[in-house]
């Protein structure tokens, strides 16, 4: 009896979780299949997804702390508050946590032997983050949220990962060539790019005017297009670096 009572409830949540997970899996496969030289092991990719989930939990704590500081020091109705909220509290916390787990899990990994690997690793960590975040949002707000995030937030996280990964892969190549300073600079540029793009994405999305909506659509379209081109070109020009 209890099974039949719970079945509709359980089925609904299974559908919600599937709606949250499927777009993430699709993007993971797209990036993974573009790896032409040497595909990464399933074990490593799974660990990177878990690393992304862990980075989401780290970011959650960081955002709570930084939000408390921001709320205590800056008037919430000001433009400065909005800029600091999205570019520092959110973007720095989330992209910083992703980068921390990315470097911790991959920098010295022997599988990191091709430049395009940096893109694969960064995107998988980012999509692990998006997976956890999306499941949370969907379970709270429903199927409509899953549809919106499937074409905005999830690809957005993947795009931030692409920009970080392009520089991360180049940094690994430079490090293997003994160019430590250039490698460090490259990693920092990649992290900064992902933070700026993430902050701009959230800041523009927060605009309430009709023009703000069009700015967001334009920004997302360009972001997706450039990321798609970067994935293709980086994969095509991939080479062994170890």
N, C-alpha and C positions, 0 to 999 in steps of 0.2 A: 504493500500500500504506500509506504513512504517513498519507495522507488518511483512510483508513478507520479507522486506529488512533486518530487524533486526533479524529474526528467525535464520538464520545460525550462526550469531555472538553470539546470546544468547545460542543456543544449544551447541556450541563449549565450551563456558565458563562453562555451566552446567556440561558438561562431564569432564572438567578440575577439577572443584571443587569436583565432585564425586570421581575422581581418587585420589584427595588429602585427602578426608574424609574417604573413605571406609577402607583403611589399619588401620587408627587410631581406627575406630569403632571395627574392627575385634580384635585388640589387647586388647581393653577395655573389650570386652565380654569375651575373653580368661582369663584375670586376674580376672574379676568379678565372673565368673562361677567356678573358683577354690576355691572361698570362701565357705567352707563347713559348718561352724558353724552358721553364721548369716550374711545374705547378707545386704549390706548397702542400705539405702533408695535412690531411684532415685533422689530425691531433693538434697541430699548431694552430690551425684556423679556429678550431673549437676553443682552444685556450684564449685566443684573441677575443672571441665573442664574450667569453666569461670575463676577460679583462675589461671589456667595454661595460659590462654590467657593474663590475666593481667600481669603475670610474664614475658611473652614475651615482653610486652611493657616496663616493668621496665628494663629488660635486654638490650633492644635496646638503651635506654638512657644511661645506665651504659657503654655499649660497645663504644658508641660514645665518651664519656668523656675519658675513659681509652685509647682508640685508639689515641685520640689527644695527650694525655700525652706521650704515647709510641712513636708515630711518631716524637715527638719533642725532644726525649731524646736518642733514640737508632737507629743506622743505619739499614735501612730496609733490606739490603742484607745479614745481618748476621744471623747465626743460633740462637743466643740469641734472636733476634727480633722475629723469628718464634716461639720459645719456649714460650716467654712471651705473644705473641699474642694468642696462642691457649690454654695455660695452665692458664693464668691469665685473659686476656681481655675477651675471649670467655667463657671458662669453669667457672671461678669464677663468672662472671656476670650472666650467664644463670642458673647454678646450685644454685647459691646463691639466685637468684630471685625466683626460684622454691621452695627452702626450706623456704624462708620467707613467701610465700603465703601458703605453706603446713602447717606450724606450726600455722600460724595465723587462718587458717580455721578449723583445726582439733584437736589441742592439748587438748583443754578443751571441745571438743564436746562429749556429753554423748554416742554417737554411737561408739566412740573409745573404745570398751570393749573387743576386741580380738587382739592378737598379729599380726595376718596376716592382720588386717585392715591397719596397717602401710604400707604394700606393696601396697594394693589397692589404698590408698590415694595418695601415692607418684607417682605411675604409672599414675593415672588419671590426676594429676597435670602436669606431664611430657608430657602426650599425649595431654593435652589441649594446652600446649606450642607448641608441634609438629604440632598440627592441624593448629594453626594460622601461624606458620612458613611455613608449607607445602603449604597452600593455597597461601601465598605470592609468594613463589618460583614458583609454578606451573603456576600462572597467568602471571608471568614475563617470564618464560622460556619454558613453554609448556608441552605437554603430556609425552615426553621422560623423563623430569625431574621427573614427578610423578612416573614413573616406577622405576627409579633408587632409589629415596628416599623411595619408598614403601618397598624396601628390604634392605635399609641401614640406612638412617637417622631416620626414624620413629621408627623402632625396636630399634635403638640405643638409642633414648630418653627413650623408655620404659625400656631398660636394665639399664640405669643410674638410673631410678626411682626404679627399683627392688632393686639395691644395697642400695640406700638411704632408701628405705622402710623397708628392713629387719632390719637395725639398728634402724630405727625410731620406729618400732613396739616393738623391744626389749627395747628401751629407755623408752617407755610408761609403759611397764611392770615394769621396775626398778623404775620408778617414783612412780607408785602405791604402790610399796613395801617400799617406803620411802628412797630409795637409790638415792638421788638427784645427788650426784657427779658422780656416775656411769652412771646415765641416761644422764647427760649432756655430758659426755665423749662419750657415745654411739652415741648420735646425731651428735657430731662433727666428729666422725670417719665415719659415714654414709655420711655426707656432703663432707668430704675430699675424700672418695672413689669415689663418683659420679663425683667430680671435676677432679680427676686424670684420671679416665676412659674417661671422655668427652674430656679432653685435649689430651690424647694419641690418641683417635679416630681421632680428627681433625688434629693433628700433623702428624700422619702416613698417613692420607688421602692426605695431602699436598705434600707428596714426589712424585717427578716427574719421578723417575727412574722405570724400570720394576721390580726391586727387591722391591721397595717401594709398588708397586701394590700388590705383593704377600704377603708382610708383612701385608698390610691392610686387605686382604682377610682372612689371618690367624687370625689376631686380632679379626675381626668381628665374625668369626666362633666360636672362643673360648668364646667371650663375650656372644653371643647368647646362646651357649650351657650351660654355667655356669648359666646364668640368668634363663633359662628354668628349670634347675635342682633346683635352689634356690626357684623358685615359687612353684614347686611341693612339695619340702620338707617342706617349711615354711607353706604351706597350710595343708599338711598332719599332721604336728605337732602342728597345731594351738590350742590355748586354751584361755579360758576366763581370762581376766586380771583385770576385775573390777566387 
